[in-house]
Amino acid sequence: MADIITREEIKKALEIRHTKEGQAKLTNSKVAIMGLGGLGSNIAIACARMGIGEMLLVDFDVVDITNIFRQNYRLEHIGRYKTECIKEEISEINPYLKVNTINTRITRKNVLEILGDYKIICEAFDKGETKSEIIDEILSKSEDKIIISGNGMAGIKSVNLIRTRQFGDRLYICGDLENGIEIEGTLMSPRVSACAMHQANVVANLILSDGKVDYNFKKV
């Protein structure tokens, strides 16, 4: 398909819905996604569909059968690195995007080196302890990085409870902030995907408003 559809054709198609000015901003933007599970894999695909020009995908894990039912993977991906699979999926949507991948576990010690000059960061880890630790490291030791995190998307309660809240100037948290798997006992595709789309929507807002979010997020 990449031999048939040209870069210019994709550009024009994106501009129809995103406007020329808006798409130019998206194309010239960079987004890092830490973790490629239910949140991160769906965020990455949404970013690809928006035509974001460059992405960094970071995850240490391989796909297993339990991932198939709430993450953006297929049965044929089982046993392969998540980074490789999502990069391939993105290439089927837009082969002209730049996708960088790193297969490693992110820690406090390596996170800033891994992120480099990426300023828009989507945090999509599974464990709350890891989320808090990495967010604290980034915010305390950088001045220009903005984090979009997910917290509270387990169970089957209304997706309308999932919201986006802004904490300070550089942290956005999407979710209901309450319902983790340890409380609800289940983690299912509808609410996980809804939370991921909230995160992707913050990405779009940050890029299209030049970092000055003009959406009515609840600021805490």
C-alpha positions as CSV (number, residue, x, y, z in Angstrom):
1,M,0.0,0.0,0.0
2,A,2.9,2.4,0.7
3,D,3.9,2.0,-2.9
4,I,0.5,3.2,-4.0
5,I,-0.4,6.0,-1.4
6,T,2.1,8.8,-1.5
7,R,3.2,11.1,1.3
8,E,1.5,14.0,-0.4
9,E,-1.8,12.1,-0.7
10,I,-1.7,11.3,3.1
11,K,-0.9,14.9,3.9
12,K,-3.8,16.2,1.9
13,A,-6.2,13.6,3.4
14,L,-5.1,14.7,7.0
15,E,-5.5,18.3,6.1
16,I,-9.2,17.8,5.1
17,R,-10.1,17.1,8.8
18,H,-7.2,18.8,10.6
19,T,-6.8,21.9,8.5
20,K,-3.5,22.8,6.8
21,E,-2.3,24.9,9.8
22,G,-3.3,22.2,12.3
23,Q,-1.7,19.4,10.4
24,A,1.5,21.3,9.9
25,K,1.8,21.6,13.7
26,L,1.0,17.9,14.2
27,T,3.5,16.8,11.6
28,N,6.2,18.8,13.1
29,S,5.6,17.5,16.6
30,K,7.3,14.8,18.7
31,V,5.6,12.6,21.4
32,A,7.1,10.0,23.7
33,I,5.0,7.1,25.0
34,M,6.3,5.2,28.0
35,G,4.6,1.8,28.2
36,L,2.7,0.1,25.4
37,G,-0.1,-1.7,27.2
38,G,-3.8,-0.9,27.2
39,L,-3.1,2.8,27.4
40,G,0.1,3.3,25.5
41,S,-0.6,1.0,22.5
42,N,-3.9,2.8,21.9
43,I,-2.4,6.3,22.4
44,A,0.3,5.4,19.9
45,I,-2.3,4.4,17.3
46,A,-4.3,7.6,17.9
47,C,-1.2,9.7,17.5
48,A,-0.5,7.9,14.2
49,R,-4.0,8.7,13.0
50,M,-3.4,12.3,13.9
51,G,-0.3,12.3,11.8
52,I,2.1,13.2,14.5
53,G,5.4,13.3,12.8
54,E,7.7,11.6,15.3
55,M,7.1,9.2,18.1
56,L,9.3,7.4,20.7
57,L,7.9,4.1,21.9
58,V,9.4,2.6,25.0
59,D,8.5,-0.8,26.5
60,F,10.5,-3.9,27.7
61,D,7.7,-6.4,27.3
62,V,6.5,-8.9,24.7
63,V,2.9,-9.5,23.7
64,D,1.1,-12.3,25.5
65,I,-2.4,-13.7,25.0
66,T,-3.9,-11.6,27.8
67,N,-2.9,-8.4,26.1
68,I,-5.0,-9.1,23.0
69,F,-8.3,-8.2,24.6
70,R,-7.7,-4.6,25.8
71,Q,-4.5,-3.6,23.9
72,N,-3.8,-2.8,20.3
73,Y,-2.4,-6.2,19.3
74,R,-3.4,-9.2,17.3
75,L,-2.9,-13.0,17.9
76,E,0.0,-13.0,15.4
77,H,1.9,-10.6,17.6
78,I,2.2,-13.0,20.6
79,G,5.8,-13.5,21.7
80,R,7.1,-10.4,19.9
81,Y,8.3,-7.1,21.4
82,K,5.4,-4.6,21.8
83,T,7.6,-1.8,20.4
84,E,8.1,-3.7,17.1
85,C,4.4,-4.6,16.8
86,I,3.1,-1.1,17.3
87,K,5.7,0.3,14.9
88,E,4.4,-2.1,12.3
89,E,0.8,-1.2,13.0
90,I,1.6,2.5,12.7
91,S,3.3,1.8,9.3
92,E,0.0,0.4,8.1
93,I,-1.7,3.7,8.9
94,N,1.0,6.1,7.8
95,P,4.3,4.8,6.6
96,Y,5.9,8.2,6.5
97,L,5.9,8.9,10.2
98,K,9.2,8.5,12.1
99,V,8.9,5.9,14.9
100,N,11.8,5.3,17.3
101,T,11.7,2.3,19.6
102,I,13.6,1.3,22.7
103,N,13.1,-2.1,24.3
104,T,14.0,-1.5,27.9
105,R,12.4,-1.0,31.4
106,I,12.2,2.6,32.4
107,T,13.5,3.5,35.8
108,R,14.4,6.7,37.7
109,K,18.0,6.3,36.6
110,N,17.4,6.1,32.9
111,V,14.2,7.9,32.2
112,L,15.6,11.4,31.4
113,E,18.3,9.9,29.1
114,I,15.8,7.9,27.3
115,L,13.4,10.8,26.8
116,G,16.1,13.1,25.5
117,D,14.6,16.2,24.0
118,Y,11.0,14.9,23.8
119,K,8.8,17.4,25.7
120,I,5.3,15.8,25.4
121,I,5.4,12.6,27.4
122,C,2.6,10.1,27.8
123,E,2.9,7.9,30.9
124,A,1.2,4.6,30.4
125,F,2.6,2.2,33.0
126,D,0.6,-0.5,34.8
127,K,1.8,-0.1,38.4
128,G,0.9,3.0,40.5
129,E,4.3,2.9,42.2
130,T,6.1,3.1,38.9
131,K,3.9,5.9,37.7
132,S,4.5,8.1,40.8
133,E,8.3,7.4,40.8
134,I,8.8,8.2,37.1
135,I,6.5,11.3,37.1
136,D,8.3,12.7,40.2
137,E,11.7,12.2,38.5
138,I,10.7,13.9,35.3
139,L,9.0,16.9,36.9
140,S,11.7,17.4,39.5
141,K,14.7,17.2,37.2
142,S,13.4,18.8,34.0
143,E,11.9,22.2,33.3
144,D,10.1,21.8,30.0
145,K,8.7,18.3,29.9
146,I,4.9,17.9,30.1
147,I,3.5,14.6,31.4
148,I,0.1,13.1,30.4
149,S,-0.7,10.2,32.8
150,G,-3.5,7.7,33.2
151,N,-5.0,6.7,36.6
152,G,-8.3,5.0,37.3
153,M,-9.8,3.1,34.4
154,A,-10.6,-0.3,35.8
155,G,-14.0,-2.0,36.1
156,I,-17.2,-1.3,34.1
157,K,-18.5,1.9,35.7
158,S,-19.6,4.7,33.4
159,V,-16.9,6.0,31.1
160,N,-18.3,9.4,31.8
161,L,-16.5,9.3,35.2
162,I,-13.2,9.4,33.3
163,R,-12.0,13.0,33.1
164,T,-8.9,15.0,32.4
165,R,-7.5,17.0,35.3
166,Q,-4.5,19.4,35.3
167,F,-2.1,19.5,38.2
168,G,0.1,22.5,38.1
169,D,1.6,23.5,34.8
170,R,3.1,20.3,33.5
171,L,1.0,17.3,34.6
172,Y,-2.3,16.1,33.2
173,I,-4.0,13.0,34.7
174,C,-6.7,11.2,32.8
175,G,-9.1,8.7,34.5
176,D,-11.4,8.7,37.4
177,L,-8.5,8.7,39.9
178,E,-10.3,6.0,42.0
179,N,-11.0,2.7,40.3
180,G,-7.8,0.7,39.9
181,I,-7.8,-3.1,39.3
182,E,-7.1,-3.7,43.0
183,I,-10.5,-2.1,43.8
184,E,-12.6,-3.2,40.8
185,G,-11.0,-6.6,40.2
186,T,-11.4,-6.2,36.4
187,L,-9.6,-4.3,33.6
188,M,-11.6,-4.2,30.4
189,S,-11.2,-2.6,27.0
190,P,-14.0,0.1,27.0
191,R,-12.7,2.1,30.0
192,V,-9.0,1.5,29.3
193,S,-9.5,2.7,25.7
194,A,-11.6,5.7,26.8
195,C,-8.8,6.8,29.2
196,A,-6.2,6.4,26.4
197,M,-8.2,8.6,24.1
198,H,-8.3,11.3,26.8
199,Q,-4.5,11.2,27.0
200,A,-4.3,11.4,23.2
201,N,-6.7,14.3,23.2
202,V,-4.4,16.2,25.6
203,V,-1.6,15.6,23.2
204,A,-3.6,17.2,20.4
205,N,-4.5,20.1,22.6
206,L,-0.9,20.8,23.6
207,I,0.3,20.7,20.0
208,L,-2.5,22.6,18.4
209,S,-2.6,25.3,21.1
210,D,1.2,25.7,21.1
211,G,1.4,24.3,24.6
212,K,-1.3,26.6,26.0
213,V,-4.2,24.2,26.5
214,D,-7.4,25.9,25.5
215,Y,-9.7,23.0,26.6
216,N,-11.6,23.3,29.8
217,F,-9.7,20.8,31.8
218,K,-10.4,20.8,35.5
219,K,-7.3,22.3,37.1
220,V,-6.4,21.0,40.6
